[in-house]
Amino acid sequence: MMADITVDAKFKSCPGPLIALADTVSRAQPGQVVKLLATDPAAPSDVKEWALSVGHTLLATEKSGDVYEIYVGVSG
């Protein structure tokens, strides 16, 4: 999946990846896709809950080795 913006939050522990993602999404344009790179095993569930609560869309979660690639669609 292609992303417009990538947030590298590898090796940050909770809530670091989510804070970095939320900050980036707040500056993104509606319709853009933001990719979060995280090694924290809680990141996929944290991002899913956050996206649902704020109205953004969790598009995909992939894992490559120890790194999660989490894609979020920015809503208007």
PDB file of N, H, CA, C and O in Angstrom:
ATOM      1  N   MET A   1       0.848  -1.182   0.000  1.00  0.00           N
ATOM      2  CA  MET A   1       0.000   0.000   0.000  1.00  0.00           C
ATOM      3  C   MET A   1       0.890   1.242   0.000  1.00  0.00           C
ATOM      4  O   MET A   1       1.910   1.297   0.688  1.00  0.00           O
ATOM      5  N   MET A   2       0.491   2.208  -0.766  1.00  0.00           N
ATOM      6  H   MET A   2      -0.337   2.163  -1.325  1.00  0.00           H
ATOM      7  CA  MET A   2       1.250   3.461  -0.857  1.00  0.00           C
ATOM      8  C   MET A   2       0.779   4.442   0.215  1.00  0.00           C
ATOM      9  O   MET A   2      -0.409   4.512   0.527  1.00  0.00           O
ATOM     10  N   ALA A   3       1.710   5.185   0.764  1.00  0.00           N
ATOM     11  H   ALA A   3       2.676   5.128   0.510  1.00  0.00           H
ATOM     12  CA  ALA A   3       1.400   6.186   1.780  1.00  0.00           C
ATOM     13  C   ALA A   3       1.872   7.552   1.312  1.00  0.00           C
ATOM     14  O   ALA A   3       2.884   7.673   0.622  1.00  0.00           O
ATOM     15  N   ASP A   4       1.129   8.570   1.696  1.00  0.00           N
ATOM     16  H   ASP A   4       0.307   8.471   2.256  1.00  0.00           H
ATOM     17  CA  ASP A   4       1.532   9.950   1.400  1.00  0.00           C
ATOM     18  C   ASP A   4       2.569  10.442   2.409  1.00  0.00           C
ATOM     19  O   ASP A   4       3.458  11.224   2.072  1.00  0.00           O
ATOM     20  N   ILE A   5       2.442   9.972   3.649  1.00  0.00           N
ATOM     21  H   ILE A   5       1.720   9.336   3.923  1.00  0.00           H
ATOM     22  CA  ILE A   5       3.317  10.408   4.739  1.00  0.00           C
ATOM     23  C   ILE A   5       3.707   9.176   5.545  1.00  0.00           C
ATOM     24  O   ILE A   5       2.873   8.305   5.795  1.00  0.00           O
ATOM     25  N   THR A   6       4.965   9.100   5.951  1.00  0.00           N
ATOM     26  H   THR A   6       5.643   9.807   5.748  1.00  0.00           H
ATOM     27  CA  THR A   6       5.425   8.004   6.799  1.00  0.00           C
ATOM     28  C   THR A   6       5.913   8.562   8.130  1.00  0.00           C
ATOM     29  O   THR A   6       6.676   9.527   8.172  1.00  0.00           O
ATOM     30  N   VAL A   7       5.462   7.941   9.214  1.00  0.00           N
ATOM     31  H   VAL A   7       4.842   7.157   9.180  1.00  0.00           H
ATOM     32  CA  VAL A   7       5.882   8.307  10.564  1.00  0.00           C
ATOM     33  C   VAL A   7       6.729   7.155  11.098  1.00  0.00           C
ATOM     34  O   VAL A   7       6.232   6.039  11.246  1.00  0.00           O
ATOM     35  N   ASP A   8       7.992   7.414  11.385  1.00  0.00           N
ATOM     36  H   ASP A   8       8.396   8.321  11.265  1.00  0.00           H
ATOM     37  CA  ASP A   8       8.887   6.393  11.901  1.00  0.00           C
ATOM     38  C   ASP A   8       8.922   6.487  13.428  1.00  0.00           C
ATOM     39  O   ASP A   8       9.586   7.357  13.992  1.00  0.00           O
ATOM     40  N   ALA A   9       8.199   5.581  14.084  1.00  0.00           N
ATOM     41  H   ALA A   9       7.660   4.874  13.626  1.00  0.00           H
ATOM     42  CA  ALA A   9       8.162   5.550  15.551  1.00  0.00           C
ATOM     43  C   ALA A   9       8.721   4.227  16.062  1.00  0.00           C
ATOM     44  O   ALA A   9       8.341   3.750  17.132  1.00  0.00           O
ATOM     45  N   LYS A  10       9.623   3.644  15.287  1.00  0.00           N
ATOM     46  H   LYS A  10       9.931   4.031  14.418  1.00  0.00           H
ATOM     47  CA  LYS A  10      10.244   2.397  15.714  1.00  0.00           C
ATOM     48  C   LYS A  10      11.029   2.629  17.007  1.00  0.00           C
ATOM     49  O   LYS A  10      11.643   3.678  17.203  1.00  0.00           O
ATOM     50  N   PHE A  11      10.991   1.629  17.874  1.00  0.00           N
ATOM     51  H   PHE A  11      10.492   0.777  17.715  1.00  0.00           H
ATOM     52  CA  PHE A  11      11.718   1.612  19.138  1.00  0.00           C
ATOM     53  C   PHE A  11      11.202   2.620  20.155  1.00  0.00           C
ATOM     54  O   PHE A  11      11.859   2.872  21.165  1.00  0.00           O
ATOM     55  N   LYS A  12      10.018   3.206  19.896  1.00  0.00           N
ATOM     56  H   LYS A  12       9.485   3.001  19.076  1.00  0.00           H
ATOM     57  CA  LYS A  12       9.358   4.041  20.900  1.00  0.00           C
ATOM     58  C   LYS A  12       8.319   3.166  21.589  1.00  0.00           C
ATOM     59  O   LYS A  12       7.632   2.376  20.942  1.00  0.00           O
ATOM     60  N   SER A  13       8.211   3.314  22.897  1.00  0.00           N
ATOM     61  H   SER A  13       8.769   3.956  23.422  1.00  0.00           H
ATOM     62  CA  SER A  13       7.220   2.531  23.618  1.00  0.00           C
ATOM     63  C   SER A  13       5.937   3.337  23.778  1.00  0.00           C
ATOM     64  O   SER A  13       5.925   4.554  23.594  1.00  0.00           O
ATOM     65  N   CYS A  14       4.888   2.658  24.114  1.00  0.00           N
ATOM     66  H   CYS A  14       4.897   1.670  24.263  1.00  0.00           H
ATOM     67  CA  CYS A  14       3.569   3.253  24.274  1.00  0.00           C
ATOM     68  C   CYS A  14       3.643   4.388  25.285  1.00  0.00           C
ATOM     69  O   CYS A  14       4.251   4.203  26.340  1.00  0.00           O
ATOM     70  N   PRO A  15       3.072   5.524  25.029  1.00  0.00           N
ATOM     71  CA  PRO A  15       2.206   5.894  23.911  1.00  0.00           C
ATOM     72  C   PRO A  15       2.915   6.624  22.782  1.00  0.00           C
ATOM     73  O   PRO A  15       2.261   7.277  21.968  1.00  0.00           O
ATOM     74  N   GLY A  16       4.220   6.527  22.715  1.00  0.00           N
ATOM     75  H   GLY A  16       4.751   5.996  23.376  1.00  0.00           H
ATOM     76  CA  GLY A  16       5.005   7.273  21.718  1.00  0.00           C
ATOM     77  C   GLY A  16       4.542   7.117  20.286  1.00  0.00           C
ATOM     78  O   GLY A  16       4.349   8.122  19.603  1.00  0.00           O
ATOM     79  N   PRO A  17       4.352   5.879  19.792  1.00  0.00           N
ATOM     80  CA  PRO A  17       3.916   5.741  18.402  1.00  0.00           C
ATOM     81  C   PRO A  17       2.566   6.410  18.119  1.00  0.00           C
ATOM     82  O   PRO A  17       2.382   7.036  17.075  1.00  0.00           O
ATOM     83  N   LEU A  18       1.638   6.273  19.049  1.00  0.00           N
ATOM     84  H   LEU A  18       1.788   5.764  19.897  1.00  0.00           H
ATOM     85  CA  LEU A  18       0.316   6.865  18.841  1.00  0.00           C
ATOM     86  C   LEU A  18       0.375   8.388  18.877  1.00  0.00           C
ATOM     87  O   LEU A  18      -0.301   9.050  18.091  1.00  0.00           O
ATOM     88  N   ILE A  19       1.164   8.942  19.766  1.00  0.00           N
ATOM     89  H   ILE A  19       1.714   8.404  20.405  1.00  0.00           H
ATOM     90  CA  ILE A  19       1.322  10.398  19.831  1.00  0.00           C
ATOM     91  C   ILE A  19       1.929  10.921  18.537  1.00  0.00           C
ATOM     92  O   ILE A  19       1.466  11.928  18.001  1.00  0.00           O
ATOM     93  N   ALA A  20       2.956  10.251  18.031  1.00  0.00           N
ATOM     94  H   ALA A  20       3.331   9.433  18.467  1.00  0.00           H
ATOM     95  CA  ALA A  20       3.586  10.676  16.772  1.00  0.00           C
ATOM     96  C   ALA A  20       2.605  10.586  15.613  1.00  0.00           C
ATOM     97  O   ALA A  20       2.556  11.473  14.762  1.00  0.00           O
ATOM     98  N   LEU A  21       1.821   9.508  15.583  1.00  0.00           N
ATOM     99  H   LEU A  21       1.860   8.787  16.275  1.00  0.00           H
ATOM    100  CA  LEU A  21       0.821   9.355  14.518  1.00  0.00           C
ATOM    101  C   LEU A  21      -0.244  10.442  14.606  1.00  0.00           C
ATOM    102  O   LEU A  21      -0.569  11.075  13.601  1.00  0.00           O
ATOM    103  N   ALA A  22      -0.785  10.661  15.789  1.00  0.00           N
ATOM    104  H   ALA A  22      -0.521  10.147  16.605  1.00  0.00           H
ATOM    105  CA  ALA A  22      -1.847  11.656  15.959  1.00  0.00           C
ATOM    106  C   ALA A  22      -1.368  13.048  15.569  1.00  0.00           C
ATOM    107  O   ALA A  22      -2.111  13.813  14.953  1.00  0.00           O
ATOM    108  N   ASP A  23      -0.137  13.378  15.923  1.00  0.00           N
ATOM    109  H   ASP A  23       0.467  12.758  16.424  1.00  0.00           H
ATOM    110  CA  ASP A  23       0.419  14.687  15.567  1.00  0.00           C
ATOM    111  C   ASP A  23       0.512  14.840  14.053  1.00  0.00           C
ATOM    112  O   ASP A  23       0.159  15.888  13.513  1.00  0.00           O
ATOM    113  N   THR A  24       0.975  13.820  13.380  1.00  0.00           N
ATOM    114  H   THR A  24       1.262  12.969  13.820  1.00  0.00           H
ATOM    115  CA  THR A  24       1.112  13.874  11.923  1.00  0.00           C
ATOM    116  C   THR A  24      -0.252  13.928  11.248  1.00  0.00           C
ATOM    117  O   THR A  24      -0.457  14.714  10.324  1.00  0.00           O
ATOM    118  N   VAL A  25      -1.185  13.098  11.702  1.00  0.00           N
ATOM    119  H   VAL A  25      -1.019  12.459  12.453  1.00  0.00           H
ATOM    120  CA  VAL A  25      -2.521  13.077  11.108  1.00  0.00           C
ATOM    121  C   VAL A  25      -3.211  14.435  11.274  1.00  0.00           C
ATOM    122  O   VAL A  25      -3.959  14.859  10.393  1.00  0.00           O
ATOM    123  N   SER A  26      -2.966  15.114  12.387  1.00  0.00           N
ATOM    124  H   SER A  26      -2.358  14.770  13.103  1.00  0.00           H
ATOM    125  CA  SER A  26      -3.608  16.415  12.618  1.00  0.00           C
ATOM    126  C   SER A  26      -3.165  17.455  11.593  1.00  0.00           C
ATOM    127  O   SER A  26      -3.872  18.438  11.365  1.00  0.00           O
ATOM    128  N   ARG A  27      -2.004  17.250  10.974  1.00  0.00           N
ATOM    129  H   ARG A  27      -1.430  16.452  11.159  1.00  0.00           H
ATOM    130  CA  ARG A  27      -1.496  18.185   9.964  1.00  0.00           C
ATOM    131  C   ARG A  27      -1.695  17.686   8.537  1.00  0.00           C
ATOM    132  O   ARG A  27      -1.383  18.396   7.581  1.00  0.00           O
ATOM    133  N   ALA A  28      -2.212  16.466   8.390  1.00  0.00           N
ATOM    134  H   ALA A  28      -2.465  15.889   9.167  1.00  0.00           H
ATOM    135  CA  ALA A  28      -2.411  15.883   7.059  1.00  0.00           C
ATOM    136  C   ALA A  28      -3.712  16.379   6.444  1.00  0.00           C
ATOM    137  O   ALA A  28      -4.599  16.875   7.139  1.00  0.00           O
ATOM    138  N   GLN A  29      -3.805  16.235   5.135  1.00  0.00           N
ATOM    139  H   GLN A  29      -3.085  15.832   4.570  1.00  0.00           H
ATOM    140  CA  GLN A  29      -5.000  16.639   4.404  1.00  0.00           C
ATOM    141  C   GLN A  29      -5.977  15.459   4.322  1.00  0.00           C
ATOM    142  O   GLN A  29      -5.551  14.306   4.253  1.00  0.00           O
ATOM    143  N   PRO A  30      -7.287  15.746   4.329  1.00  0.00           N
ATOM    144  CA  PRO A  30      -8.266  14.672   4.149  1.00  0.00           C
ATOM    145  C   PRO A  30      -7.978  13.882   2.871  1.00  0.00           C
ATOM    146  O   PRO A  30      -7.677  14.458   1.826  1.00  0.00           O
ATOM    147  N   GLY A  31      -8.075  12.574   2.972  1.00  0.00           N
ATOM    148  H   GLY A  31      -8.320  12.106   3.821  1.00  0.00           H
ATOM    149  CA  GLY A  31      -7.816  11.701   1.836  1.00  0.00           C
ATOM    150  C   GLY A  31      -6.393  11.170   1.770  1.00  0.00           C
ATOM    151  O   GLY A  31      -6.113  10.227   1.030  1.00  0.00           O
ATOM    152  N   GLN A  32      -5.492  11.770   2.540  1.00  0.00           N
ATOM    153  H   GLN A  32      -5.719  12.536   3.142  1.00  0.00           H
ATOM    154  CA  GLN A  32      -4.126  11.269   2.540  1.00  0.00           C
ATOM    155  C   GLN A  32      -4.037   9.979   3.356  1.00  0.00           C
ATOM    156  O   GLN A  32      -4.865   9.718   4.228  1.00  0.00           O
ATOM    157  N   VAL A  33      -3.017   9.187   3.054  1.00  0.00           N
ATOM    158  H   VAL A  33      -2.344   9.399   2.345  1.00  0.00           H
ATOM    159  CA  VAL A  33      -2.749   7.960   3.786  1.00  0.00           C
ATOM    160  C   VAL A  33      -1.452   8.149   4.564  1.00  0.00           C
ATOM    161  O   VAL A  33      -0.426   8.535   4.005  1.00  0.00           O
ATOM    162  N   VAL A  34      -1.518   7.868   5.869  1.00  0.00           N
ATOM    163  H   VAL A  34      -2.352   7.554   6.323  1.00  0.00           H
ATOM    164  CA  VAL A  34      -0.349   7.979   6.735  1.00  0.00           C
ATOM    165  C   VAL A  34       0.069   6.575   7.153  1.00  0.00           C
ATOM    166  O   VAL A  34      -0.756   5.779   7.601  1.00  0.00           O
ATOM    167  N   LYS A  35       1.360   6.281   7.003  1.00  0.00           N
ATOM    168  H   LYS A  35       2.030   6.928   6.639  1.00  0.00           H
ATOM    169  CA  LYS A  35       1.904   4.988   7.410  1.00  0.00           C
ATOM    170  C   LYS A  35       2.706   5.170   8.683  1.00  0.00           C
ATOM    171  O   LYS A  35       3.601   6.013   8.749  1.00  0.00           O
ATOM    172  N   LEU A  36       2.382   4.378   9.689  1.00  0.00           N
ATOM    173  H   LEU A  36       1.655   3.693   9.635  1.00  0.00           H
ATOM    174  CA  LEU A  36       3.125   4.382  10.941  1.00  0.00           C
ATOM    175  C   LEU A  36       4.020   3.153  10.973  1.00  0.00           C
ATOM    176  O   LEU A  36       3.552   2.033  10.769  1.00  0.00           O
ATOM    177  N   LEU A  37       5.304   3.361  11.228  1.00  0.00           N
ATOM    178  H   LEU A  37       5.685   4.271  11.394  1.00  0.00           H
ATOM    179  CA  LEU A  37       6.249   2.270  11.447  1.00  0.00           C
ATOM    180  C   LEU A  37       6.476   2.174  12.949  1.00  0.00           C
ATOM    181  O   LEU A  37       6.909   3.140  13.578  1.00  0.00           O
ATOM    182  N   ALA A  38       6.181   1.001  13.527  1.00  0.00           N
ATOM    183  H   ALA A  38       5.829   0.217  13.016  1.00  0.00           H
ATOM    184  CA  ALA A  38       6.298   0.850  14.976  1.00  0.00           C
ATOM    185  C   ALA A  38       6.770  -0.558  15.322  1.00  0.00           C
ATOM    186  O   ALA A  38       6.466  -1.521  14.617  1.00  0.00           O
ATOM    187  N   THR A  39       7.511  -0.660  16.409  1.00  0.00           N
ATOM    188  H   THR A  39       7.758   0.122  16.981  1.00  0.00           H
ATOM    189  CA  THR A  39       7.934  -1.961  16.911  1.00  0.00           C
ATOM    190  C   THR A  39       7.190  -2.328  18.193  1.00  0.00           C
ATOM    191  O   THR A  39       7.291  -3.464  18.657  1.00  0.00           O
ATOM    192  N   ASP A  40       6.459  -1.405  18.759  1.00  0.00           N
ATOM    193  H   ASP A  40       6.376  -0.482  18.382  1.00  0.00           H
ATOM    194  CA  ASP A  40       5.688  -1.657  19.977  1.00  0.00           C
ATOM    195  C   ASP A  40       4.538  -2.609  19.652  1.00  0.00           C
ATOM    196  O   ASP A  40       3.704  -2.287  18.806  1.00  0.00           O
ATOM    197  N   PRO A  41       4.472  -3.774  20.302  1.00  0.00           N
ATOM    198  CA  PRO A  41       3.414  -4.729  19.979  1.00  0.00           C
ATOM    199  C   PRO A  41       2.003  -4.227  20.281  1.00  0.00           C
ATOM    200  O   PRO A  41       1.031  -4.790  19.777  1.00  0.00           O
ATOM    201  N   ALA A  42       1.877  -3.192  21.084  1.00  0.00           N
ATOM    202  H   ALA A  42       2.666  -2.735  21.493  1.00  0.00           H
ATOM    203  CA  ALA A  42       0.559  -2.634  21.380  1.00  0.00           C
ATOM    204  C   ALA A  42       0.088  -1.658  20.294  1.00  0.00           C
ATOM    205  O   ALA A  42      -1.086  -1.291  20.265  1.00  0.00           O
ATOM    206  N   ALA A  43       0.976  -1.245  19.418  1.00  0.00           N
ATOM    207  H   ALA A  43       1.930  -1.544  19.441  1.00  0.00           H
ATOM    208  CA  ALA A  43       0.637  -0.224  18.421  1.00  0.00           C
ATOM    209  C   ALA A  43      -0.560  -0.593  17.544  1.00  0.00           C
ATOM    210  O   ALA A  43      -1.437   0.252  17.365  1.00  0.00           O
ATOM    211  N   PRO A  44      -0.651  -1.795  16.991  1.00  0.00           N
ATOM    212  CA  PRO A  44      -1.801  -2.089  16.125  1.00  0.00           C
ATOM    213  C   PRO A  44      -3.158  -1.915  16.820  1.00  0.00           C
ATOM    214  O   PRO A  44      -4.079  -1.330  16.250  1.00  0.00           O
ATOM    215  N   SER A  45      -3.279  -2.422  18.044  1.00  0.00           N
ATOM    216  H   SER A  45      -2.531  -2.898  18.507  1.00  0.00           H
ATOM    217  CA  SER A  45      -4.561  -2.272  18.736  1.00  0.00           C
ATOM    218  C   SER A  45      -4.785  -0.837  19.190  1.00  0.00           C
ATOM    219  O   SER A  45      -5.916  -0.352  19.151  1.00  0.00           O
ATOM    220  N   ASP A  46      -3.731  -0.147  19.620  1.00  0.00           N
ATOM    221  H   ASP A  46      -2.813  -0.540  19.651  1.00  0.00           H
ATOM    222  CA  ASP A  46      -3.865   1.256  20.017  1.00  0.00           C
ATOM    223  C   ASP A  46      -4.334   2.116  18.853  1.00  0.00           C
ATOM    224  O   ASP A  46      -5.223   2.952  19.009  1.00  0.00           O
ATOM    225  N   VAL A  47      -3.731   1.906  17.680  1.00  0.00           N
ATOM    226  H   VAL A  47      -3.009   1.226  17.553  1.00  0.00           H
ATOM    227  CA  VAL A  47      -4.089   2.703  16.506  1.00  0.00           C
ATOM    228  C   VAL A  47      -5.524   2.390  16.069  1.00  0.00           C
ATOM    229  O   VAL A  47      -6.269   3.293  15.688  1.00  0.00           O
ATOM    230  N   LYS A  48      -5.904   1.125  16.123  1.00  0.00           N
ATOM    231  H   LYS A  48      -5.299   0.391  16.432  1.00  0.00           H
ATOM    232  CA  LYS A  48      -7.269   0.749  15.741  1.00  0.00           C
ATOM    233  C   LYS A  48      -8.290   1.463  16.619  1.00  0.00           C
ATOM    234  O   LYS A  48      -9.244   2.051  16.110  1.00  0.00           O
ATOM    235  N   GLU A  49      -8.097   1.415  17.935  1.00  0.00           N
ATOM    236  H   GLU A  49      -7.322   0.938  18.349  1.00  0.00           H
ATOM    237  CA  GLU A  49      -9.021   2.083  18.857  1.00  0.00           C
ATOM    238  C   GLU A  49      -9.025   3.587  18.646  1.00  0.00           C
ATOM    239  O   GLU A  49     -10.088   4.207  18.641  1.00  0.00           O
ATOM    240  N   TRP A  50      -7.858   4.179  18.472  1.00  0.00           N
ATOM    241  H   TRP A  50      -6.994   3.675  18.476  1.00  0.00           H
ATOM    242  CA  TRP A  50      -7.747   5.625  18.270  1.00  0.00           C
ATOM    243  C   TRP A  50      -8.459   6.040  16.988  1.00  0.00           C
ATOM    244  O   TRP A  50      -9.234   6.996  16.986  1.00  0.00           O
ATOM    245  N   ALA A  51      -8.195   5.321  15.895  1.00  0.00           N
ATOM    246  H   ALA A  51      -7.565   4.544  15.897  1.00  0.00           H
ATOM    247  CA  ALA A  51      -8.804   5.682  14.608  1.00  0.00           C
ATOM    248  C   ALA A  51     -10.327   5.629  14.699  1.00  0.00           C
ATOM    249  O   ALA A  51     -11.006   6.523  14.195  1.00  0.00           O
ATOM    250  N   LEU A  52     -10.860   4.610  15.323  1.00  0.00           N
ATOM    251  H   LEU A  52     -10.309   3.883  15.733  1.00  0.00           H
ATOM    252  CA  LEU A  52     -12.318   4.510  15.477  1.00  0.00           C
ATOM    253  C   LEU A  52     -12.866   5.657  16.317  1.00  0.00           C
ATOM    254  O   LEU A  52     -13.934   6.190  16.019  1.00  0.00           O
ATOM    255  N   SER A  53     -12.146   6.036  17.356  1.00  0.00           N
ATOM    256  H   SER A  53     -11.278   5.603  17.598  1.00  0.00           H
ATOM    257  CA  SER A  53     -12.653   7.070  18.263  1.00  0.00           C
ATOM    258  C   SER A  53     -12.600   8.472  17.665  1.00  0.00           C
ATOM    259  O   SER A  53     -13.381   9.337  18.063  1.00  0.00           O
ATOM    260  N   VAL A  54     -11.702   8.712  16.724  1.00  0.00           N
ATOM    261  H   VAL A  54     -11.067   8.010  16.401  1.00  0.00           H
ATOM    262  CA  VAL A  54     -11.574  10.061  16.157  1.00  0.00           C
ATOM    263  C   VAL A  54     -12.082  10.166  14.720  1.00  0.00           C
ATOM    264  O   VAL A  54     -12.059  11.252  14.141  1.00  0.00           O
ATOM    265  N   GLY A  55     -12.537   9.061  14.139  1.00  0.00           N
ATOM    266  H   GLY A  55     -12.555   8.179  14.610  1.00  0.00           H
ATOM    267  CA  GLY A  55     -13.160   9.120  12.824  1.00  0.00           C
ATOM    268  C   GLY A  55     -12.251   8.901  11.631  1.00  0.00           C
ATOM    269  O   GLY A  55     -12.670   9.135  10.497  1.00  0.00           O
ATOM    270  N   HIS A  56     -11.026   8.461  11.847  1.00  0.00           N
ATOM    271  H   HIS A  56     -10.686   8.271  12.768  1.00  0.00           H
ATOM    272  CA  HIS A  56     -10.148   8.113  10.733  1.00  0.00           C
ATOM    273  C   HIS A  56     -10.315   6.628  10.429  1.00  0.00           C
ATOM    274  O   HIS A  56     -10.977   5.915  11.183  1.00  0.00           O
ATOM    275  N   THR A  57      -9.725   6.157   9.339  1.00  0.00           N
ATOM    276  H   THR A  57      -9.187   6.737   8.726  1.00  0.00           H
ATOM    277  CA  THR A  57      -9.929   4.786   8.898  1.00  0.00           C
ATOM    278  C   THR A  57      -8.631   3.992   8.983  1.00  0.00           C
ATOM    279  O   THR A  57      -7.611   4.385   8.417  1.00  0.00           O
ATOM    280  N   LEU A  58      -8.681   2.878   9.692  1.00  0.00           N
ATOM    281  H   LEU A  58      -9.510   2.559  10.152  1.00  0.00           H
ATOM    282  CA  LEU A  58      -7.552   1.958   9.697  1.00  0.00           C
ATOM    283  C   LEU A  58      -7.643   1.157   8.410  1.00  0.00           C
ATOM    284  O   LEU A  58      -8.569   0.365   8.235  1.00  0.00           O
ATOM    285  N   LEU A  59      -6.693   1.356   7.511  1.00  0.00           N
ATOM    286  H   LEU A  59      -5.941   2.000   7.654  1.00  0.00           H
ATOM    287  CA  LEU A  59      -6.738   0.732   6.187  1.00  0.00           C
ATOM    288  C   LEU A  59      -6.082  -0.644   6.165  1.00  0.00           C
ATOM    289  O   LEU A  59      -6.592  -1.562   5.522  1.00  0.00           O
ATOM    290  N   ALA A  60      -4.971  -0.794   6.853  1.00  0.00           N
ATOM    291  H   ALA A  60      -4.557  -0.048   7.376  1.00  0.00           H
ATOM    292  CA  ALA A  60      -4.252  -2.070   6.838  1.00  0.00           C
ATOM    293  C   ALA A  60      -3.209  -2.079   7.935  1.00  0.00           C
ATOM    294  O   ALA A  60      -2.704  -1.037   8.355  1.00  0.00           O
ATOM    295  N   THR A  61      -2.902  -3.280   8.388  1.00  0.00           N
ATOM    296  H   THR A  61      -3.312  -4.126   8.048  1.00  0.00           H
ATOM    297  CA  THR A  61      -1.788  -3.495   9.314  1.00  0.00           C
ATOM    298  C   THR A  61      -0.981  -4.656   8.769  1.00  0.00           C
ATOM    299  O   THR A  61      -1.512  -5.743   8.540  1.00  0.00           O
ATOM    300  N   GLU A  62       0.304  -4.421   8.564  1.00  0.00           N
ATOM    301  H   GLU A  62       0.735  -3.538   8.750  1.00  0.00           H
ATOM    302  CA  GLU A  62       1.200  -5.453   8.064  1.00  0.00           C
ATOM    303  C   GLU A  62       2.373  -5.563   9.033  1.00  0.00           C
ATOM    304  O   GLU A  62       2.694  -4.614   9.749  1.00  0.00           O
ATOM    305  N   LYS A  63       3.002  -6.730   9.045  1.00  0.00           N
ATOM    306  H   LYS A  63       2.741  -7.501   8.464  1.00  0.00           H
ATOM    307  CA  LYS A  63       4.171  -6.911   9.908  1.00  0.00           C
ATOM    308  C   LYS A  63       5.301  -7.490   9.075  1.00  0.00           C
ATOM    309  O   LYS A  63       5.132  -8.486   8.371  1.00  0.00           O
ATOM    310  N   SER A  64       6.450  -6.849   9.171  1.00  0.00           N
ATOM    311  H   SER A  64       6.587  -6.040   9.743  1.00  0.00           H
ATOM    312  CA  SER A  64       7.646  -7.320   8.479  1.00  0.00           C
ATOM    313  C   SER A  64       8.744  -7.450   9.528  1.00  0.00           C
ATOM    314  O   SER A  64       9.292  -6.448   9.988  1.00  0.00           O
ATOM    315  N   GLY A  65       9.062  -8.681   9.902  1.00  0.00           N
ATOM    316  H   GLY A  65       8.617  -9.495   9.529  1.00  0.00           H
ATOM    317  CA  GLY A  65      10.019  -8.878  10.989  1.00  0.00           C
ATOM    318  C   GLY A  65       9.405  -8.381  12.283  1.00  0.00           C
ATOM    319  O   GLY A  65       8.325  -8.824  12.675  1.00  0.00           O
ATOM    320  N   ASP A  66      10.089  -7.460  12.947  1.00  0.00           N
ATOM    321  H   ASP A  66      10.966  -7.100  12.629  1.00  0.00           H
ATOM    322  CA  ASP A  66       9.585  -6.888  14.196  1.00  0.00           C
ATOM    323  C   ASP A  66       8.880  -5.550  13.990  1.00  0.00           C
ATOM    324  O   ASP A  66       8.480  -4.907  14.961  1.00  0.00           O
ATOM    325  N   VAL A  67       8.724  -5.130  12.747  1.00  0.00           N
ATOM    326  H   VAL A  67       9.049  -5.652  11.958  1.00  0.00           H
ATOM    327  CA  VAL A  67       8.172  -3.806  12.469  1.00  0.00           C
ATOM    328  C   VAL A  67       6.741  -3.919  11.945  1.00  0.00           C
ATOM    329  O   VAL A  67       6.463  -4.642  10.988  1.00  0.00           O
ATOM    330  N   TYR A  68       5.850  -3.187  12.597  1.00  0.00           N
ATOM    331  H   TYR A  68       6.076  -2.599  13.374  1.00  0.00           H
ATOM    332  CA  TYR A  68       4.476  -3.071  12.122  1.00  0.00           C
ATOM    333  C   TYR A  68       4.383  -1.887  11.182  1.00  0.00           C
ATOM    334  O   TYR A  68       4.941  -0.823  11.450  1.00  0.00           O
ATOM    335  N   GLU A  69       3.672  -2.077  10.072  1.00  0.00           N
ATOM    336  H   GLU A  69       3.219  -2.941   9.854  1.00  0.00           H
ATOM    337  CA  GLU A  69       3.345  -0.992   9.147  1.00  0.00           C
ATOM    338  C   GLU A  69       1.830  -0.820   9.246  1.00  0.00           C
ATOM    339  O   GLU A  69       1.065  -1.695   8.840  1.00  0.00           O
ATOM    340  N   ILE A  70       1.417   0.309   9.785  1.00  0.00           N
ATOM    341  H   ILE A  70       2.038   1.020  10.114  1.00  0.00           H
ATOM    342  CA  ILE A  70      -0.002   0.562  10.036  1.00  0.00           C
ATOM    343  C   ILE A  70      -0.436   1.748   9.183  1.00  0.00           C
ATOM    344  O   ILE A  70       0.126   2.839   9.285  1.00  0.00           O
ATOM    345  N   TYR A  71      -1.440   1.524   8.343  1.00  0.00           N
ATOM    346  H   TYR A  71      -1.897   0.638   8.260  1.00  0.00           H
ATOM    347  CA  TYR A  71      -1.895   2.538   7.394  1.00  0.00           C
ATOM    348  C   TYR A  71      -3.223   3.130   7.850  1.00  0.00           C
ATOM    349  O   TYR A  71      -4.177   2.405   8.135  1.00  0.00           O
ATOM    350  N   VAL A  72      -3.270   4.448   7.914  1.00  0.00           N
ATOM    351  H   VAL A  72      -2.495   5.037   7.682  1.00  0.00           H
ATOM    352  CA  VAL A  72      -4.470   5.158   8.359  1.00  0.00           C
ATOM    353  C   VAL A  72      -4.890   6.143   7.283  1.00  0.00           C
ATOM    354  O   VAL A  72      -4.077   6.925   6.790  1.00  0.00           O
ATOM    355  N   GLY A  73      -6.175   6.096   6.920  1.00  0.00           N
ATOM    356  H   GLY A  73      -6.834   5.460   7.320  1.00  0.00           H
ATOM    357  CA  GLY A  73      -6.743   7.059   5.993  1.00  0.00           C
ATOM    358  C   GLY A  73      -7.274   8.258   6.763  1.00  0.00           C
ATOM    359  O   GLY A  73      -8.052   8.104   7.705  1.00  0.00           O
ATOM    360  N   VAL A  74      -6.857   9.435   6.366  1.00  0.00           N
ATOM    361  H   VAL A  74      -6.225   9.559   5.602  1.00  0.00           H
ATOM    362  CA  VAL A  74      -7.249  10.664   7.051  1.00  0.00           C
ATOM    363  C   VAL A  74      -8.620  11.112   6.549  1.00  0.00           C
ATOM    364  O   VAL A  74      -8.835  11.288   5.350  1.00  0.00           O
ATOM    365  N   SER A  75      -9.532  11.289   7.488  1.00  0.00           N
ATOM    366  H   SER A  75      -9.357  11.145   8.462  1.00  0.00           H
ATOM    367  CA  SER A  75     -10.876  11.744   7.110  1.00  0.00           C
ATOM    368  C   SER A  75     -10.950  13.262   7.194  1.00  0.00           C
ATOM    369  O   SER A  75     -10.072  13.921   7.751  1.00  0.00           O
ATOM    370  N   GLY A  76     -12.015  13.792   6.628  1.00  0.00           N
ATOM    371  H   GLY A  76     -12.729  13.257   6.176  1.00  0.00           H
ATOM    372  CA  GLY A  76     -12.205  15.234   6.623  1.00  0.00           C
ATOM    373  C   GLY A  76     -12.865  15.653   7.848  1.00  0.00           C
ATOM    374  O   GLY A  76     -13.118  16.842   8.038  1.00  0.00           O
TER     375      GLY A  76
END
